[in-house]
Amino acid sequence: MKTLLALEANPQANIAAADLTLQIKALFEACPNLCGFVVEDLSGLHGDVDPYEGESRFVITQVSFGTPFSQGDARMVCSVIVGAISELIAEQPEPYELLRGRTFARTLH
């Protein structure tokens, strides 16, 4: 489990964490039926040490929805998730370390 304690020593990581929080919050607001998803590192899935030579490669798994969704709608939401995360990583590499292996879930208040 990743904690925020490691972020305190790195101001750039604090900025990345704040950007990540805003992006994830925006994702859940844009996709009201989305309940959660997991971001996994592709190197762990392939069993290779680093098959992509340092590139930030990820896959979205365990996407869940509150109510049944058509396959087309589910693919669209998955594309939105991948697009948002890819954009965030392209802008700054720090969020990738915060994303790997994380589960993101909608919070209900």
C-alpha positions, 0 to 999 in steps of 0.5 A, a space after each residue: 500500500 502506498 502512503 503519502 508519507 513518502 511524498 513529504 520529502 519531495 515537493 514535485 511529488 506533492 504537486 503530482 499527487 495533487 494533480 492526480 487527485 484532481 484528475 481522478 476526481 474529475 474522472 468519477 464526476 465525468 463518469 457517474 456510473 463508474 465505481 472503481 478501477 485498478 491501474 497495473 504496471 504491464 511489466 508485472 503482468 508479463 513477468 518481465 523485469 522491464 519489457 518496455 525499457 523504462 516507458 510508463 506502460 500501464 493497463 486498466 483492470 477491474 473496472 466496475 460500474 454501479 449499474 449494468 452498462 452496455 459493452 460500448 458504453 463500458 469501452 467508452 468509459 475505459 477509453 476516457 480513463 486511459 486517456 486521462 491517465 495517459 495525459 497526466 503521465 505525458 505531462 509529468 512522469 511523477 504520477 506514474 509512480 503514484 498510479 502503479 498498483 493502485 485501486 481507485 474507488 468512488 467515495 460516497 458521502 
